[in-house]
Amino acid sequence: MPSHPEDYVEQVLAAVESVPPGRVTTYGAIADAVGRFGPRRVGNVLSQHGGCVPWWRVVRADGRPPPCHDGTAHLAYAEEGTPLRPSGRVDLVGAFWAPDRLTDG
């Protein structure tokens, strides 16, 4: 049995694909848009199925990308012109993008 229902995985991946270049959203914002589960579940979906979507556009609430992809994410941020803070974290004030809600409930 899969660890996540297929429709949930598809909704998470669709939400991530909708984030424009140079912008980011958070795991929590994706969870809110999908309307089920929480940010950790979104991260789990991305870790298992997110290689085909722009995963670097989803960051922690403090602007950090996943630690295992920090270097790769920063290359993508530079290429896309994503605003960063002096600390190297994404500037959420300048880069945050809120995904559309994907459910009615």
Secondary structure as UniProt FT lines:
FT   HELIX           6..17
FT   TURN            21..22
FT   STRAND          24..26
FT   HELIX           27..34
FT   HELIX           39..49
FT   HELIX           50..52
FT   TURN            53..54
FT   HELIX           55..57
FT   STRAND          58..59
FT   TURN            61..62
FT   HELIX           67..69
FT   HELIX           70..80
FT   TURN            86..87
FT   HELIX           92..95
//
